[in-house]
Amino acid sequence: MSTPFQKSLLCSLAAGSLLAGCVATVRVPGPPPPPPPPAYAPPPAAAPVEVEVQASEPPPPLPDYDQPPCPEDGWMWTPGYWAYSSGGYYWIPGTWVAPPRVGVLWTPGYWGFVGGVYMFHAGYWGPHIGFYGGVNYGFGYGGAGFEGGRWVGNSFAYNTAVVHVNTTVIHNTYVNNVTVNNVTVNKVSYNGGAGGVAAAPTPQERAAMSEPHVPPTPAQKQHVAEAVRNPQLAAKANGGHPAIAATARPASFNGPGVVGAKGAPPRAAAPPAPAAPAAHPAAVNSGNPAAHAPVNGGAHPPAAAARPQAAPPKPVQKAQPKPAAKPKAAPERREGEKP
């Protein structure tokens, strides 16, 4: 039998063991493990590069004009806008162009009031329509998004409620009158500032701005270059009503498909082609090859110097018939001579 002392000792040892076991199971939480490395993601594409053009005055209002019909299946509309140079504002006509690749849409450029000046934001091609200042360019560009058409597979379908196409030539069309608002309330051509459009990019437009973009095509650049050289498109010359407001094809400012703004002055006729030099008189109906050789190095004689005229031929006199010879008289006979 155990004595009370032994029982007390055993209880103390058991309590100590139990306490030791409890202490052994207590753990102080350490720092959390590091998170796994994130999967590699390419950096987002940069926002569209802004053209380094600025002006101290706002651009003129947008002119009112009709859209020419689409000349080729698959071409897309790019609205006209005011550009700026040292001579002031000049109009870039709206035109139909071929997109650089399948599946891209055109986001127009726009003027925005930033830091006390008006800055131009360049247009670009991309998978979605980005922010273009809330400017209502018409023909599907009502200030946000685009209602003029959509990609269906590898083909572009046109909304004939908005854009002008010849359905006898282009058959990939549809009609959507529900979400289209093609009525231009005003002609304001810039964002921000006094009198400008009060619009800010939506989250969808911001996302589109960070997508990969394609710059204007060579045909679009040539279109702008031709517009700069045309004096009729300067705002100082046309008073904000250009005679060439839109074209069916880029850089084609004469002939069919050219549309003038409403209220614009008549378009100046193209200068006539120089006339071909007249043929040299000596070379006309001449069988002599030497007659076709250039005279005086190819230059014609002066008009004042008259060419010498050949003397008129003398009239030819007919030969007169010779008179018939008179018969000789018979010699006289003397008496006594025989005949």
Secondary structure, DSSP 8 states (H G I E B T S, - for coil): ---HHHHHHHHHHHHHHHHHHHHHH--------------------------S-EESS--------------STT-EEE--EEEEETTEEEEE-EEEE--SSTT-EEE--EEEEETTEEEEE--EEESS----TT---BTTBSSSS--SEEEETTEEEEETTTS---TTT---EE---SS-----S----EESSTTSB-----HHHHHHHTS--B---HHHHHHHHHHHT-GGGBHHHHTT--S--EESSTT--SSTTEE--TT-----------------GGGTT---GGGGS-SSTT----TTS-----------------------------TT---
